[in-house]
Amino acid sequence: MAENISVSVRIRPLNQREKDSDQKEAWRVLQGINIAPSDSNPRPGTSPFAFDNVFAGPCETQEVYERCAKS
């Protein structure tokens, strides 16, 4: 039996407490399915993380379901 495994990540928006403390987003999306820490000085030799799906910003649960679980 073949398994169908995909790895997805959903980056949540900052909550009000984080916004009030001028915190910045911890992750940035690169090329749609890659994410990297949004540090201004990333560690040398670190690579972005790649996923099958990346959901960032305002994203409805229905969209996550349609792309990841429906089939």
C-alpha positions in Angstrom: 0.0 0.0 0.0 1.5 3.4 -1.0 1.4 6.2 1.4 0.8 9.8 0.5 2.6 12.1 2.9 2.9 15.8 2.5 4.4 18.3 5.0 2.7 21.7 5.3 3.2 24.7 7.5 0.8 27.5 8.4 2.5 30.7 9.6 0.1 32.4 12.0 -0.2 36.2 12.0 1.1 38.1 15.0 -1.3 38.4 17.9 -2.1 41.8 19.5 0.4 41.4 22.3 3.2 40.7 19.7 2.1 43.7 17.6 2.0 46.0 20.7 5.6 45.0 21.5 6.8 45.8 18.0 7.7 42.2 17.4 8.4 41.3 13.8 7.4 38.2 12.0 9.7 35.3 12.9 9.6 33.7 9.4 9.6 34.9 5.9 8.3 33.0 2.8 10.8 32.5 0.0 9.6 31.2 -3.4 6.2 30.0 -2.2 7.2 26.7 -0.5 10.4 27.7 1.3 10.6 29.6 4.6 13.6 31.1 6.5 14.0 32.9 9.8 13.4 36.6 9.2 16.5 37.5 11.2 18.4 40.4 9.6 21.6 38.4 10.3 21.0 34.7 9.5 23.6 32.2 10.6 26.1 31.4 7.9 25.5 28.1 6.1 21.8 27.9 7.1 19.4 26.9 4.4 15.7 27.7 4.1 13.2 25.0 5.1 11.2 23.5 2.2 7.6 22.2 2.6 5.0 20.8 0.2 2.7 23.7 1.2 3.3 27.0 3.0 0.4 29.1 4.2 1.2 32.6 5.3 -0.8 35.7 6.3 -4.5 35.5 6.4 -5.5 32.0 5.3 -8.8 30.3 5.7 -8.9 26.8 7.1 -10.9 25.8 4.0 -8.0 26.6 1.8 -5.7 24.5 3.9 -8.1 21.6 3.7 -8.6 21.9 0.0 -4.8 21.9 -0.7 -3.7 19.4 1.9 -6.4 16.9 3.0 -9.3 16.8 0.6 -7.9 14.3 -1.8 
